[in-house]
Amino acid sequence: MEVVRKSKIRKGDTVVVVSGRERGKTGKVLSVDLQAGKVVVEKLNIIKRHTKPNQKAKQGGILEREAPLQISNVMFFCPVTQKATRIGIRVLEDGRRVRFSKKSNEAVE
């Protein structure tokens, strides 16, 4: 499996799922794992985890939690155009690097 070293998607970004069973849904990124090339998106790709009772979690049962998605299956959600877009990086005059939406050509954060 190929290792992704860089990503323009960060924790806290709003993303759209572009493929898979959750296609078309949007959510906030909770975590990014660059080594595995995966992201966890809030309230998407929910799995059921069957757990036994133990010392830490007194009660067992079926827990629902988010499973990671492949980072290539999500795109940044542009708040201006309300669509999925690619992200570019632009260097400003003062030397700062900022991300920008390729569709609206506006800086992100």
Biopython code that builds the backbone (N, CA, C, O; Angstrom):
import numpy as np
from Bio.PDB.StructureBuilder import StructureBuilder

atoms = [
    (1, "MET", "N", (0.842, -1.182, 0.000)),
    (1, "MET", "CA", (0.000, 0.000, 0.000)),
    (1, "MET", "C", (0.883, 1.239, 0.000)),
    (1, "MET", "O", (1.900, 1.289, 0.692)),
    (2, "GLU", "N", (0.496, 2.216, -0.762)),
    (2, "GLU", "CA", (1.263, 3.447, -0.895)),
    (2, "GLU", "C", (1.074, 4.334, 0.334)),
    (2, "GLU", "O", (-0.029, 4.435, 0.870)),
    (3, "VAL", "N", (2.152, 4.971, 0.773)),
    (3, "VAL", "CA", (2.117, 5.816, 1.961)),
    (3, "VAL", "C", (1.992, 7.272, 1.539)),
    (3, "VAL", "O", (2.800, 7.769, 0.755)),
    (4, "VAL", "N", (0.971, 7.958, 2.063)),
    (4, "VAL", "CA", (0.773, 9.369, 1.776)),
    (4, "VAL", "C", (1.563, 10.159, 2.802)),
    (4, "VAL", "O", (1.349, 9.991, 4.003)),
    (5, "ARG", "N", (2.466, 11.012, 2.362)),
    (5, "ARG", "CA", (3.288, 11.779, 3.293)),
    (5, "ARG", "C", (2.717, 13.165, 3.551)),
    (5, "ARG", "O", (2.911, 13.721, 4.632)),
    (6, "LYS", "N", (2.017, 13.730, 2.574)),
    (6, "LYS", "CA", (1.450, 15.062, 2.715)),
    (6, "LYS", "C", (-0.020, 15.018, 2.352)),
    (6, "LYS", "O", (-0.462, 14.180, 1.567)),
    (7, "SER", "N", (-0.769, 15.941, 2.939)),
    (7, "SER", "CA", (-2.173, 16.067, 2.610)),
    (7, "SER", "C", (-2.591, 17.506, 2.818)),
    (7, "SER", "O", (-2.110, 18.175, 3.732)),
    (8, "LYS", "N", (-3.477, 17.976, 1.978)),
    (8, "LYS", "CA", (-3.979, 19.336, 2.122)),
    (8, "LYS", "C", (-5.228, 19.364, 2.985)),
    (8, "LYS", "O", (-5.756, 20.434, 3.286)),
    (9, "ILE", "N", (-5.700, 18.196, 3.381)),
    (9, "ILE", "CA", (-6.851, 18.110, 4.279)),
    (9, "ILE", "C", (-6.333, 18.014, 5.706)),
    (9, "ILE", "O", (-5.447, 17.215, 6.007)),
    (10, "ARG", "N", (-6.900, 18.840, 6.580)),
    (10, "ARG", "CA", (-6.456, 18.908, 7.966)),
    (10, "ARG", "C", (-7.611, 18.642, 8.912)),
    (10, "ARG", "O", (-8.777, 18.652, 8.519)),
    (11, "LYS", "N", (-7.260, 18.405, 10.161)),
    (11, "LYS", "CA", (-8.257, 18.218, 11.221)),
    (11, "LYS", "C", (-9.092, 19.490, 11.344)),
    (11, "LYS", "O", (-8.548, 20.594, 11.370)),
    (12, "GLY", "N", (-10.408, 19.332, 11.417)),
    (12, "GLY", "CA", (-11.300, 20.488, 11.538)),
    (12, "GLY", "C", (-11.900, 20.948, 10.229)),
    (12, "GLY", "O", (-12.862, 21.716, 10.238)),
    (13, "ASP", "N", (-11.359, 20.497, 9.083)),
    (13, "ASP", "CA", (-11.908, 20.866, 7.778)),
    (13, "ASP", "C", (-13.255, 20.182, 7.563)),
    (13, "ASP", "O", (-13.514, 19.112, 8.113)),
    (14, "THR", "N", (-14.101, 20.805, 6.763)),
    (14, "THR", "CA", (-15.338, 20.170, 6.332)),
    (14, "THR", "C", (-15.061, 19.515, 4.991)),
    (14, "THR", "O", (-14.529, 20.149, 4.079)),
    (15, "VAL", "N", (-15.423, 18.245, 4.872)),
    (15, "VAL", "CA", (-15.140, 17.500, 3.642)),
    (15, "VAL", "C", (-16.411, 16.843, 3.113)),
    (15, "VAL", "O", (-17.384, 16.650, 3.842)),
    (16, "VAL", "N", (-16.373, 16.502, 1.814)),
    (16, "VAL", "CA", (-17.451, 15.764, 1.142)),
    (16, "VAL", "C", (-16.886, 14.409, 0.743)),
    (16, "VAL", "O", (-15.773, 14.328, 0.224)),
    (17, "VAL", "N", (-17.638, 13.356, 0.980)),
    (17, "VAL", "CA", (-17.219, 12.019, 0.558)),
    (17, "VAL", "C", (-17.582, 11.872, -0.914)),
    (17, "VAL", "O", (-18.739, 12.068, -1.287)),
    (18, "VAL", "N", (-16.599, 11.527, -1.762)),
    (18, "VAL", "CA", (-16.826, 11.472, -3.208)),
    (18, "VAL", "C", (-17.017, 10.057, -3.742)),
    (18, "VAL", "O", (-17.435, 9.883, -4.887)),
    (19, "SER", "N", (-16.713, 9.034, -2.923)),
    (19, "SER", "CA", (-16.967, 7.669, -3.379)),
    (19, "SER", "C", (-17.203, 6.757, -2.193)),
    (19, "SER", "O", (-16.804, 7.064, -1.070)),
    (20, "GLY", "N", (-17.850, 5.642, -2.449)),
    (20, "GLY", "CA", (-18.174, 4.695, -1.393)),
    (20, "GLY", "C", (-19.634, 4.812, -0.985)),
    (20, "GLY", "O", (-20.402, 5.560, -1.591)),
    (21, "ARG", "N", (-20.008, 4.069, 0.043)),
    (21, "ARG", "CA", (-21.420, 4.037, 0.437)),
    (21, "ARG", "C", (-21.883, 5.331, 1.086)),
    (21, "ARG", "O", (-23.088, 5.564, 1.182)),
    (22, "GLU", "N", (-20.962, 6.183, 1.536)),
    (22, "GLU", "CA", (-21.308, 7.472, 2.162)),
    (22, "GLU", "C", (-21.212, 8.628, 1.165)),
    (22, "GLU", "O", (-21.195, 9.790, 1.570)),
    (23, "ARG", "N", (-21.148, 8.320, -0.132)),
    (23, "ARG", "CA", (-20.958, 9.325, -1.178)),
    (23, "ARG", "C", (-21.980, 10.451, -1.083)),
    (23, "ARG", "O", (-23.174, 10.202, -0.920)),
    (24, "GLY", "N", (-21.503, 11.700, -1.186)),
    (24, "GLY", "CA", (-22.378, 12.857, -1.181)),
    (24, "GLY", "C", (-22.588, 13.477, 0.188)),
    (24, "GLY", "O", (-23.106, 14.589, 0.283)),
    (25, "LYS", "N", (-22.200, 12.788, 1.250)),
    (25, "LYS", "CA", (-22.396, 13.311, 2.598)),
    (25, "LYS", "C", (-21.215, 14.189, 3.009)),
    (25, "LYS", "O", (-20.089, 13.997, 2.550)),
    (26, "THR", "N", (-21.498, 15.156, 3.883)),
    (26, "THR", "CA", (-20.443, 16.050, 4.365)),
    (26, "THR", "C", (-20.273, 15.890, 5.864)),
    (26, "THR", "O", (-21.196, 15.481, 6.568)),
    (27, "GLY", "N", (-19.090, 16.214, 6.337)),
    (27, "GLY", "CA", (-18.813, 16.137, 7.769)),
    (27, "GLY", "C", (-17.486, 16.785, 8.096)),
    (27, "GLY", "O", (-16.719, 17.150, 7.205)),
    (28, "LYS", "N", (-17.225, 16.923, 9.385)),
    (28, "LYS", "CA", (-15.999, 17.555, 9.868)),
    (28, "LYS", "C", (-14.947, 16.487, 10.127)),
    (28, "LYS", "O", (-15.260, 15.423, 10.661)),
    (29, "VAL", "N", (-13.701, 16.764, 9.751)),
    (29, "VAL", "CA", (-12.603, 15.817, 9.948)),
    (29, "VAL", "C", (-12.214, 15.809, 11.427)),
    (29, "VAL", "O", (-11.890, 16.850, 11.999)),
    (30, "LEU", "N", (-12.249, 14.624, 12.039)),
    (30, "LEU", "CA", (-11.868, 14.479, 13.443)),
    (30, "LEU", "C", (-10.386, 14.163, 13.598)),
    (30, "LEU", "O", (-9.749, 14.627, 14.544)),
    (31, "SER", "N", (-9.826, 13.369, 12.667)),
    (31, "SER", "CA", (-8.403, 13.057, 12.730)),
    (31, "SER", "C", (-7.894, 12.666, 11.344)),
    (31, "SER", "O", (-8.653, 12.200, 10.494)),
    (32, "VAL", "N", (-6.596, 12.865, 11.140)),
    (32, "VAL", "CA", (-5.940, 12.524, 9.877)),
    (32, "VAL", "C", (-4.748, 11.637, 10.202)),
    (32, "VAL", "O", (-3.919, 11.995, 11.038)),
    (33, "ASP", "N", (-4.655, 10.481, 9.546)),
    (33, "ASP", "CA", (-3.520, 9.572, 9.708)),
    (33, "ASP", "C", (-2.782, 9.517, 8.375)),
    (33, "ASP", "O", (-3.203, 8.816, 7.455)),
    (34, "LEU", "N", (-1.678, 10.260, 8.273)),
    (34, "LEU", "CA", (-0.958, 10.350, 7.007)),
    (34, "LEU", "C", (-0.214, 9.059, 6.676)),
    (34, "LEU", "O", (-0.050, 8.731, 5.501)),
    (35, "GLN", "N", (0.240, 8.320, 7.691)),
    (35, "GLN", "CA", (0.953, 7.065, 7.435)),
    (35, "GLN", "C", (0.040, 6.052, 6.748)),
    (35, "GLN", "O", (0.452, 5.376, 5.805)),
    (36, "ALA", "N", (-1.183, 5.952, 7.219)),
    (36, "ALA", "CA", (-2.134, 4.998, 6.636)),
    (36, "ALA", "C", (-2.918, 5.615, 5.483)),
    (36, "ALA", "O", (-3.559, 4.892, 4.721)),
    (37, "GLY", "N", (-2.879, 6.958, 5.342)),
    (37, "GLY", "CA", (-3.633, 7.626, 4.294)),
    (37, "GLY", "C", (-5.126, 7.617, 4.560)),
    (37, "GLY", "O", (-5.923, 7.438, 3.639)),
    (38, "LYS", "N", (-5.513, 7.812, 5.829)),
    (38, "LYS", "CA", (-6.922, 7.726, 6.220)),
    (38, "LYS", "C", (-7.347, 8.971, 6.997)),
    (38, "LYS", "O", (-6.527, 9.653, 7.613)),
    (39, "VAL", "N", (-8.658, 9.249, 6.951)),
    (39, "VAL", "CA", (-9.253, 10.318, 7.751)),
    (39, "VAL", "C", (-10.491, 9.765, 8.444)),
    (39, "VAL", "O", (-11.165, 8.876, 7.924)),
    (40, "VAL", "N", (-10.778, 10.306, 9.629)),
    (40, "VAL", "CA", (-12.006, 9.962, 10.344)),
    (40, "VAL", "C", (-12.905, 11.185, 10.261)),
    (40, "VAL", "O", (-12.512, 12.281, 10.661)),
    (41, "VAL", "N", (-14.123, 10.992, 9.735)),
    (41, "VAL", "CA", (-15.062, 12.090, 9.541)),
    (41, "VAL", "C", (-16.225, 11.923, 10.514)),
    (41, "VAL", "O", (-16.761, 10.828, 10.682)),
    (42, "GLU", "N", (-16.601, 13.024, 11.146)),
    (42, "GLU", "CA", (-17.647, 13.024, 12.166)),
    (42, "GLU", "C", (-18.977, 12.511, 11.597)),
    (42, "GLU", "O", (-19.453, 12.998, 10.571)),
    (43, "LYS", "N", (-19.566, 11.525, 12.276)),
    (43, "LYS", "CA", (-20.884, 10.944, 11.960)),
    (43, "LYS", "C", (-20.967, 10.293, 10.579)),
    (43, "LYS", "O", (-22.059, 10.166, 10.026)),
    (44, "LEU", "N", (-19.828, 9.880, 10.014)),
    (44, "LEU", "CA", (-19.827, 9.165, 8.738)),
    (44, "LEU", "C", (-19.065, 7.855, 8.887)),
    (44, "LEU", "O", (-18.180, 7.735, 9.735)),
    (45, "ASN", "N", (-19.414, 6.872, 8.055)),
    (45, "ASN", "CA", (-18.783, 5.554, 8.049)),
    (45, "ASN", "C", (-18.878, 4.901, 9.435)),
    (45, "ASN", "O", (-17.882, 4.425, 9.980)),
    (46, "ILE", "N", (-20.077, 4.890, 9.983)),
    (46, "ILE", "CA", (-20.328, 4.352, 11.316)),
    (46, "ILE", "C", (-20.259, 2.824, 11.292)),
    (46, "ILE", "O", (-20.867, 2.175, 10.441)),
    (47, "ILE", "N", (-19.500, 2.259, 12.252)),
    (47, "ILE", "CA", (-19.424, 0.805, 12.404)),
    (47, "ILE", "C", (-19.932, 0.437, 13.792)),
    (47, "ILE", "O", (-19.964, 1.273, 14.696)),
    (48, "LYS", "N", (-20.324, -0.818, 13.949)),
    (48, "LYS", "CA", (-20.762, -1.315, 15.255)),
    (48, "LYS", "C", (-19.657, -2.185, 15.827)),
    (48, "LYS", "O", (-19.191, -3.125, 15.183)),
    (49, "ARG", "N", (-19.244, -1.858, 17.047)),
    (49, "ARG", "CA", (-18.166, -2.587, 17.708)),
    (49, "ARG", "C", (-18.755, -3.341, 18.894)),
    (49, "ARG", "O", (-19.320, -2.735, 19.804)),
    (50, "HIS", "N", (-18.620, -4.670, 18.881)),
    (50, "HIS", "CA", (-19.138, -5.498, 19.969)),
    (50, "HIS", "C", (-18.052, -5.605, 21.041)),
    (50, "HIS", "O", (-16.953, -6.088, 20.766)),
    (51, "THR", "N", (-18.356, -5.156, 22.262)),
    (51, "THR", "CA", (-17.353, -5.160, 23.320)),
    (51, "THR", "C", (-17.840, -5.954, 24.526)),
    (51, "THR", "O", (-19.029, -5.981, 24.843)),
    (52, "LYS", "N", (-16.877, -6.603, 25.189)),
    (52, "LYS", "CA", (-17.159, -7.331, 26.426)),
    (52, "LYS", "C", (-17.019, -6.374, 27.600)),
    (52, "LYS", "O", (-16.270, -5.401, 27.507)),
    (53, "PRO", "N", (-17.708, -6.619, 28.686)),
    (53, "PRO", "CA", (-17.484, -5.803, 29.880)),
    (53, "PRO", "C", (-16.077, -6.075, 30.428)),
    (53, "PRO", "O", (-15.618, -7.217, 30.422)),
    (54, "ASN", "N", (-15.394, -5.024, 30.900)),
    (54, "ASN", "CA", (-14.073, -5.191, 31.488)),
    (54, "ASN", "C", (-13.874, -4.186, 32.613)),
    (54, "ASN", "O", (-14.820, -3.491, 32.983)),
    (55, "GLN", "N", (-12.684, -4.092, 33.158)),
    (55, "GLN", "CA", (-12.411, -3.212, 34.297)),
    (55, "GLN", "C", (-12.620, -1.740, 33.961)),
    (55, "GLN", "O", (-13.177, -0.988, 34.761)),
    (56, "LYS", "N", (-12.171, -1.331, 32.774)),
    (56, "LYS", "CA", (-12.296, 0.084, 32.380)),
    (56, "LYS", "C", (-13.748, 0.426, 32.030)),
    (56, "LYS", "O", (-14.356, 1.304, 32.643)),
    (57, "ALA", "N", (-14.286, -0.273, 31.046)),
    (57, "ALA", "CA", (-15.680, -0.049, 30.636)),
    (57, "ALA", "C", (-16.514, -1.131, 31.317)),
    (57, "ALA", "O", (-16.575, -2.268, 30.848)),
    (58, "LYS", "N", (-17.142, -0.772, 32.407)),
    (58, "LYS", "CA", (-17.906, -1.760, 33.187)),
    (58, "LYS", "C", (-18.962, -2.466, 32.341)),
    (58, "LYS", "O", (-19.169, -3.674, 32.458)),
    (59, "GLN", "N", (-19.624, -1.687, 31.489)),
    (59, "GLN", "CA", (-20.701, -2.248, 30.686)),
    (59, "GLN", "C", (-20.193, -2.615, 29.294)),
    (59, "GLN", "O", (-19.448, -1.851, 28.681)),
    (60, "GLY", "N", (-20.588, -3.759, 28.808)),
    (60, "GLY", "CA", (-20.277, -4.162, 27.451)),
    (60, "GLY", "C", (-21.432, -3.794, 26.549)),
    (60, "GLY", "O", (-22.318, -3.035, 26.939)),
    (61, "GLY", "N", (-21.422, -4.329, 25.348)),
    (61, "GLY", "CA", (-22.531, -4.076, 24.445)),
    (61, "GLY", "C", (-22.054, -3.707, 23.063)),
    (61, "GLY", "O", (-20.899, -3.942, 22.706)),
    (62, "ILE", "N", (-22.942, -3.132, 22.295)),
    (62, "ILE", "CA", (-22.630, -2.750, 20.923)),
    (62, "ILE", "C", (-22.418, -1.246, 20.882)),
    (62, "ILE", "O", (-23.345, -0.473, 21.124)),
    (63, "LEU", "N", (-21.197, -0.836, 20.577)),
    (63, "LEU", "CA", (-20.854, 0.579, 20.489)),
    (63, "LEU", "C", (-20.796, 0.992, 19.031)),
    (63, "LEU", "O", (-20.307, 0.241, 18.187)),
    (64, "GLU", "N", (-21.291, 2.182, 18.732)),
    (64, "GLU", "CA", (-21.188, 2.704, 17.365)),
    (64, "GLU", "C", (-20.132, 3.783, 17.344)),
    (64, "GLU", "O", (-20.128, 4.673, 18.196)),
    (65, "ARG", "N", (-19.219, 3.709, 16.358)),
    (65, "ARG", "CA", (-18.188, 4.723, 16.233)),
    (65, "ARG", "C", (-17.795, 4.895, 14.768)),
    (65, "ARG", "O", (-18.136, 4.073, 13.917)),
    (66, "GLU", "N", (-17.068, 5.986, 14.494)),
    (66, "GLU", "CA", (-16.665, 6.269, 13.119)),
    (66, "GLU", "C", (-15.438, 5.432, 12.756)),
    (66, "GLU", "O", (-14.503, 5.300, 13.546)),
    (67, "ALA", "N", (-15.460, 4.876, 11.560)),
    (67, "ALA", "CA", (-14.307, 4.148, 11.041)),
    (67, "ALA", "C", (-13.569, 5.070, 10.060)),
    (67, "ALA", "O", (-14.180, 5.968, 9.482)),
    (68, "PRO", "N", (-12.267, 4.855, 9.871)),
    (68, "PRO", "CA", (-11.519, 5.712, 8.945)),
    (68, "PRO", "C", (-11.929, 5.507, 7.492)),
    (68, "PRO", "O", (-12.303, 4.407, 7.085)),
    (69, "LEU", "N", (-11.851, 6.587, 6.719)),
    (69, "LEU", "CA", (-12.080, 6.558, 5.271)),
    (69, "LEU", "C", (-10.743, 6.799, 4.575)),
    (69, "LEU", "O", (-9.855, 7.443, 5.133)),
    (70, "GLN", "N", (-10.607, 6.290, 3.378)),
    (70, "GLN", "CA", (-9.413, 6.566, 2.582)),
    (70, "GLN", "C", (-9.379, 8.057, 2.258)),
    (70, "GLN", "O", (-10.400, 8.633, 1.884)),
    (71, "ILE", "N", (-8.222, 8.682, 2.399)),
    (71, "ILE", "CA", (-8.114, 10.132, 2.211)),
    (71, "ILE", "C", (-8.410, 10.539, 0.762)),
    (71, "ILE", "O", (-8.805, 11.675, 0.500)),
    (72, "SER", "N", (-8.218, 9.606, -0.174)),
    (72, "SER", "CA", (-8.503, 9.901, -1.575)),
    (72, "SER", "C", (-9.998, 9.920, -1.865)),
    (72, "SER", "O", (-10.415, 10.379, -2.929)),
    (73, "ASN", "N", (-10.810, 9.427, -0.930)),
    (73, "ASN", "CA", (-12.260, 9.378, -1.126)),
    (73, "ASN", "C", (-12.982, 10.599, -0.579)),
    (73, "ASN", "O", (-14.211, 10.652, -0.615)),
    (74, "VAL", "N", (-12.240, 11.586, -0.071)),
    (74, "VAL", "CA", (-12.860, 12.805, 0.430)),
    (74, "VAL", "C", (-12.252, 14.023, -0.265)),
    (74, "VAL", "O", (-11.086, 14.015, -0.660)),
    (75, "MET", "N", (-13.078, 15.078, -0.405)),
    (75, "MET", "CA", (-12.623, 16.344, -0.980)),
    (75, "MET", "C", (-13.039, 17.479, -0.058)),
    (75, "MET", "O", (-14.044, 17.385, 0.647)),
    (76, "PHE", "N", (-12.263, 18.542, -0.070)),
    (76, "PHE", "CA", (-12.555, 19.720, 0.741)),
    (76, "PHE", "C", (-13.875, 20.337, 0.287)),
    (76, "PHE", "O", (-14.145, 20.408, -0.912)),
    (77, "PHE", "N", (-14.706, 20.789, 1.245)),
    (77, "PHE", "CA", (-15.983, 21.428, 0.945)),
    (77, "PHE", "C", (-15.795, 22.932, 1.011)),
    (77, "PHE", "O", (-15.513, 23.476, 2.078)),
    (78, "CYS", "N", (-15.950, 23.622, -0.141)),
    (78, "CYS", "CA", (-15.759, 25.069, -0.222)),
    (78, "CYS", "C", (-16.990, 25.775, 0.340)),
    (78, "CYS", "O", (-18.092, 25.559, -0.164)),
    (79, "PRO", "N", (-16.836, 26.616, 1.372)),
    (79, "PRO", "CA", (-17.994, 27.298, 1.940)),
    (79, "PRO", "C", (-18.573, 28.374, 1.016)),
    (79, "PRO", "O", (-19.737, 28.746, 1.166)),
    (80, "VAL", "N", (-17.782, 28.879, 0.065)),
    (80, "VAL", "CA", (-18.248, 29.935, -0.841)),
    (80, "VAL", "C", (-19.147, 29.356, -1.932)),
    (80, "VAL", "O", (-20.258, 29.837, -2.150)),
    (81, "THR", "N", (-18.656, 28.315, -2.619)),
    (81, "THR", "CA", (-19.419, 27.730, -3.730)),
    (81, "THR", "C", (-20.362, 26.620, -3.285)),
    (81, "THR", "O", (-21.218, 26.188, -4.056)),
    (82, "GLN", "N", (-20.210, 26.146, -2.026)),
    (82, "GLN", "CA", (-21.025, 25.049, -1.488)),
    (82, "GLN", "C", (-20.847, 23.761, -2.288)),
    (82, "GLN", "O", (-21.787, 22.980, -2.435)),
    (83, "LYS", "N", (-19.624, 23.543, -2.809)),
    (83, "LYS", "CA", (-19.312, 22.343, -3.579)),
    (83, "LYS", "C", (-17.968, 21.779, -3.155)),
    (83, "LYS", "O", (-17.179, 22.455, -2.494)),
    (84, "ALA", "N", (-17.713, 20.531, -3.541)),
    (84, "ALA", "CA", (-16.413, 19.920, -3.298)),
    (84, "ALA", "C", (-15.391, 20.557, -4.232)),
    (84, "ALA", "O", (-15.687, 20.824, -5.397)),
    (85, "THR", "N", (-14.194, 20.797, -3.719)),
    (85, "THR", "CA", (-13.165, 21.444, -4.523)),
    (85, "THR", "C", (-11.789, 20.924, -4.146)),
    (85, "THR", "O", (-11.597, 20.335, -3.082)),
    (86, "ARG", "N", (-10.843, 21.151, -5.032)),
    (86, "ARG", "CA", (-9.454, 20.841, -4.718)),
    (86, "ARG", "C", (-8.848, 22.021, -3.976)),
    (86, "ARG", "O", (-9.367, 23.136, -4.030)),
    (87, "ILE", "N", (-7.752, 21.767, -3.289)),
    (87, "ILE", "CA", (-7.079, 22.794, -2.502)),
    (87, "ILE", "C", (-5.696, 23.037, -3.102)),
    (87, "ILE", "O", (-4.979, 22.096, -3.442)),
    (88, "GLY", "N", (-5.336, 24.308, -3.225)),
    (88, "GLY", "CA", (-4.002, 24.676, -3.666)),
    (88, "GLY", "C", (-3.278, 25.418, -2.557)),
    (88, "GLY", "O", (-3.884, 25.787, -1.551)),
    (89, "ILE", "N", (-1.981, 25.638, -2.741)),
    (89, "ILE", "CA", (-1.203, 26.392, -1.761)),
    (89, "ILE", "C", (-0.578, 27.586, -2.464)),
    (89, "ILE", "O", (0.028, 27.461, -3.529)),
    (90, "ARG", "N", (-0.740, 28.735, -1.844)),
    (90, "ARG", "CA", (-0.252, 29.987, -2.414)),
    (90, "ARG", "C", (0.669, 30.653, -1.401)),
    (90, "ARG", "O", (0.389, 30.647, -0.202)),
    (91, "VAL", "N", (1.766, 31.227, -1.882)),
    (91, "VAL", "CA", (2.690, 31.950, -1.006)),
    (91, "VAL", "C", (2.373, 33.440, -1.116)),
    (91, "VAL", "O", (2.397, 34.005, -2.210)),
    (92, "LEU", "N", (2.077, 34.073, 0.021)),
    (92, "LEU", "CA", (1.752, 35.497, 0.043)),
    (92, "LEU", "C", (3.023, 36.341, 0.001)),
    (92, "LEU", "O", (4.131, 35.813, 0.095)),
    (93, "GLU", "N", (2.853, 37.666, -0.140)),
    (93, "GLU", "CA", (4.004, 38.570, -0.231)),
    (93, "GLU", "C", (4.867, 38.518, 1.025)),
    (93, "GLU", "O", (6.090, 38.640, 0.946)),
    (94, "ASP", "N", (4.226, 38.337, 2.197)),
    (94, "ASP", "CA", (4.986, 38.312, 3.449)),
    (94, "ASP", "C", (5.612, 36.943, 3.735)),
    (94, "ASP", "O", (6.194, 36.740, 4.801)),
    (95, "GLY", "N", (5.497, 36.011, 2.794)),
    (95, "GLY", "CA", (6.161, 34.716, 2.928)),
    (95, "GLY", "C", (5.301, 33.617, 3.533)),
    (95, "GLY", "O", (5.731, 32.466, 3.603)),
    (96, "ARG", "N", (4.080, 33.959, 3.974)),
    (96, "ARG", "CA", (3.199, 32.942, 4.542)),
    (96, "ARG", "C", (2.613, 32.070, 3.446)),
    (96, "ARG", "O", (2.345, 32.531, 2.336)),
    (97, "ARG", "N", (2.417, 30.778, 3.786)),
    (97, "ARG", "CA", (1.771, 29.844, 2.849)),
    (97, "ARG", "C", (0.331, 29.669, 3.303)),
    (97, "ARG", "O", (0.076, 29.357, 4.466)),
    (98, "VAL", "N", (-0.612, 29.870, 2.387)),
    (98, "VAL", "CA", (-2.030, 29.698, 2.714)),
    (98, "VAL", "C", (-2.664, 28.735, 1.725)),
    (98, "VAL", "O", (-2.268, 28.668, 0.561)),
    (99, "ARG", "N", (-3.649, 27.995, 2.200)),
    (99, "ARG", "CA", (-4.412, 27.111, 1.329)),
    (99, "ARG", "C", (-5.518, 27.929, 0.686)),
    (99, "ARG", "O", (-6.063, 28.848, 1.296)),
    (100, "PHE", "N", (-5.846, 27.582, -0.567)),
    (100, "PHE", "CA", (-6.950, 28.272, -1.230)),
    (100, "PHE", "C", (-7.782, 27.288, -2.031)),
    (100, "PHE", "O", (-7.290, 26.258, -2.492)),
    (101, "SER", "N", (-9.060, 27.632, -2.185)),
    (101, "SER", "CA", (-9.993, 26.812, -2.935)),
    (101, "SER", "C", (-9.776, 27.049, -4.420)),
    (101, "SER", "O", (-9.735, 28.196, -4.864)),
    (102, "LYS", "N", (-9.637, 25.988, -5.187)),
    (102, "LYS", "CA", (-9.401, 26.132, -6.626)),
    (102, "LYS", "C", (-10.643, 26.607, -7.370)),
    (102, "LYS", "O", (-10.528, 27.209, -8.437)),
    (103, "LYS", "N", (-11.864, 26.337, -6.806)),
    (103, "LYS", "CA", (-13.080, 26.774, -7.489)),
    (103, "LYS", "C", (-13.357, 28.248, -7.255)),
    (103, "LYS", "O", (-13.642, 28.981, -8.203)),
    (104, "SER", "N", (-13.278, 28.695, -6.004)),
    (104, "SER", "CA", (-13.613, 30.088, -5.704)),
    (104, "SER", "C", (-12.377, 30.986, -5.702)),
    (104, "SER", "O", (-12.506, 32.210, -5.683)),
    (105, "ASN", "N", (-11.187, 30.396, -5.721)),
    (105, "ASN", "CA", (-9.915, 31.132, -5.735)),
    (105, "ASN", "C", (-9.754, 32.001, -4.482)),
    (105, "ASN", "O", (-9.060, 33.017, -4.517)),
    (106, "GLU", "N", (-10.396, 31.603, -3.374)),
    (106, "GLU", "CA", (-10.293, 32.347, -2.126)),
    (106, "GLU", "C", (-9.537, 31.544, -1.077)),
    (106, "GLU", "O", (-9.576, 30.314, -1.079)),
    (107, "ALA", "N", (-8.851, 32.245, -0.181)),
    (107, "ALA", "CA", (-8.068, 31.599, 0.872)),
    (107, "ALA", "C", (-8.977, 30.861, 1.849)),
    (107, "ALA", "O", (-10.089, 31.303, 2.140)),
    (108, "VAL", "N", (-8.491, 29.747, 2.343)),
    (108, "VAL", "CA", (-9.203, 28.955, 3.335)),
    (108, "VAL", "C", (-8.537, 29.234, 4.678)),
    (108, "VAL", "O", (-7.348, 28.961, 4.839)),
    (109, "GLU", "N", (-9.274, 29.770, 5.642)),
    (109, "GLU", "CA", (-8.743, 30.173, 6.952)),
    (109, "GLU", "C", (-7.613, 31.158, 6.798)),
    (109, "GLU", "O", (-7.046, 31.606, 7.794)),
]
sb = StructureBuilder()
sb.init_structure("model")
sb.init_model(0)
sb.init_chain("A")
sb.init_seg("    ")
for serial, (resi, resn, name, xyz) in enumerate(atoms, 1):
    if name == "N":
        sb.init_residue(resn, " ", resi, " ")
    sb.init_atom(name, np.array(xyz, "f"), 0.0, 1.0, " ", f" {name:<3s}", serial, name[0])
structure = sb.get_structure()
